[in-house]
């Protein structure tokens, strides 16, 4: 599988990455055996970038990923996240995950908190270290009115911890992972980052990062990992009843827009999911598209979608119909370059 470089580092990742949220029980309970088989199928299929976080399954996704790769060689790129410490509890708190380990979440973006988070993640993974560390969810959705205090705490504390870990070679790249392009602009201007993980904001249904974030990333040499290419499901399932968009039922406007994209897909014999997976890779700042998978069959399907050849006239029709922005680079242009 094609690989692309992360920022100005020597680190390269496969253009299709494996997002571990779903094997932490994001949408459904997943048996351990199926989670392990899914990870192994991804590795066998050429996917060498795996992204996880303490938040996913409240520790469960890190634990399962570590179990799945244990005993093999460390021949893949691994990222996890900092900002949430997990404390043992007898009464696990409710979360968006259908299953979890018995921990409660404590936000901590301080220097010591980030250092502790890295050690804890390595213990859950059963690994000596990771390649990429992302500061996780410093945005208004998760922090609310505490956002400014969290941003200050991060840049004065946790960011310095990440700088130290990168300088001593413990990690190869540092970044920020959120679903808000505006806060990433602030981070890009405030620090020296190698990569950003942006969830659900550069997809067939939204291209707002083209205006500010991506030009700034090009200027600063920051790579982007486009996570959530299916926008929580609707760009994989199509506009069917109950289709999810950002973890909730899609509203009528999103359903209508998706149906119009599906009509273009049908005219060009392009699977909707193939277009969704490949779209973001047209932009030069995008190093990888990270998609969640919960079965070996889903891995196989996504690999086929990545290999599906899409002609340039498909992307041109989406632009002519006003379904994607005219300035969005087509993946065919990226291949030509």
WOBELVEN-V841866 format. One record per residue. RES is the residue in one small letter. PSI is psi in radians with two decimals (999 if undefined). Layout:
res,psi
RES,PSI
RES,PSI
This chain:
res,psi
x,2.51
x,2.50
x,2.65
x,2.65
x,2.56
x,1.94
x,-2.33
x,0.22
x,3.07
x,0.13
x,2.33
x,2.48
x,2.65
x,2.56
x,-0.35
x,2.08
x,2.86
x,1.95
x,2.19
x,0.04
x,-0.85
x,-0.57
x,-0.07
x,0.23
x,0.57
x,-0.85
x,-0.39
x,2.81
x,2.34
x,2.12
x,2.57
x,-0.79
x,-0.70
x,-0.68
x,-0.80
x,-0.75
x,-0.60
x,-0.78
x,-0.77
x,-0.67
x,-0.66
x,-0.78
x,-0.75
x,-0.52
x,0.01
x,0.04
x,2.13
x,0.30
x,2.12
x,2.26
x,2.29
x,3.13
x,2.63
x,-0.56
x,-0.54
x,1.89
x,0.29
x,0.99
x,-0.34
x,-0.70
x,-0.73
x,-0.76
x,-0.81
x,-0.71
x,-0.78
x,-0.73
x,-0.69
x,-0.55
x,-0.07
x,2.39
x,-0.25
x,-3.09
x,2.62
x,1.37
x,0.60
x,2.91
x,2.31
x,2.28
x,2.52
x,-3.03
x,2.81
x,2.77
x,-0.37
x,2.03
x,2.53
x,2.12
x,2.32
x,2.48
x,2.64
x,-0.23
x,1.46
x,2.40
x,2.71
x,2.55
x,-3.10
x,-0.05
x,2.49
x,-0.28
x,2.76
x,2.92
x,2.84
x,1.23
x,2.76
x,2.66
x,2.34
x,2.05
x,2.33
x,1.85
x,0.31
x,2.97
x,-0.93
x,-0.65
x,-0.71
x,-0.75
x,-0.71
x,-0.70
x,-0.72
x,-0.78
x,-0.79
x,-0.74
x,-0.74
x,-0.63
x,-0.75
x,-0.64
x,-0.44
x,0.62
x,2.75
x,-0.35
x,3.07
x,2.95
x,-0.69
x,2.38
x,2.23
x,2.38
x,2.20
x,2.21
x,0.71
x,1.42
x,3.00
x,-0.55
x,-0.76
x,-0.50
x,-0.29
x,-2.32
x,-0.20
x,0.09
x,-0.86
x,-0.69
x,-0.68
x,-0.71
x,-0.77
x,-0.79
x,-0.71
x,-0.90
x,-0.51
x,-0.24
x,-1.33
x,-0.68
x,-0.70
x,-0.59
x,-0.76
x,-0.70
x,-0.75
x,-0.79
x,-0.66
x,-0.74
x,-0.62
x,0.01
x,0.12
x,-0.68
x,2.74
x,-0.38
x,2.62
x,2.65
x,-2.85
x,2.41
x,2.02
x,-3.13
x,0.48
x,1.86
x,-0.50
x,-0.71
x,-0.49
x,-0.57
x,-0.75
x,-0.75
x,-0.72
x,-0.61
x,-0.34
x,-0.35
x,-3.08
x,1.62
x,2.66
x,-0.56
x,2.71
x,2.49
x,2.05
x,2.07
x,2.13
x,0.13
x,-0.16
x,1.50
x,-3.12
x,-0.38
x,-0.14
x,2.32
x,0.55
x,-0.51
x,-0.28
x,-0.45
x,-0.86
x,-0.88
x,-0.91
x,-0.73
x,-0.66
x,-0.68
x,-0.72
x,-0.75
x,-0.69
x,-0.07
x,0.63
x,2.22
x,2.73
x,2.33
x,2.03
x,1.75
x,2.87
x,0.82
x,-0.34
x,0.10
x,0.87
x,0.08
x,-0.59
x,-0.54
x,0.01
x,-0.72
x,-0.40
x,3.13
x,1.06
x,2.87
x,2.34
x,0.06
x,2.43
x,2.45
x,2.05
x,0.88
x,0.10
x,2.91
x,2.31
x,2.44
x,2.93
x,-0.64
x,-0.77
x,-0.69
x,-0.76
x,-0.77
x,-0.70
x,-0.71
x,-0.69
x,-0.67
x,-0.71
x,-0.63
x,-0.71
x,-0.73
x,-0.77
x,-0.70
x,-0.50
x,0.11
x,0.79
x,2.13
x,2.36
x,-0.77
x,-0.58
x,-0.77
x,-0.70
x,-0.72
x,-0.66
x,-0.39
x,-0.93
x,-0.46
x,-0.11
x,-0.41
x,2.37
x,-0.37
x,-0.26
x,2.07
x,-0.55
x,2.70
x,2.08
x,2.07
x,2.48
x,2.49
x,2.47
x,0.20
x,2.71
x,-0.56
x,-0.69
x,-0.67
x,-0.86
x,-0.75
x,-0.77
x,-0.63
x,-0.68
x,-0.72
x,-0.67
x,-0.54
x,-0.17
x,2.16
x,2.19
x,2.14
x,2.72
x,-0.53
x,-0.38
x,-0.87
x,-0.63
x,-0.67
x,-0.68
x,-0.68
x,-0.76
x,-0.57
x,-0.01
x,0.41
x,-0.43
x,2.76
x,2.50
x,-0.52
x,-0.01
x,2.10
x,2.38
x,2.56
x,-0.51
x,-0.59
x,-0.66
x,-0.71
x,-0.70
x,-0.68
x,999
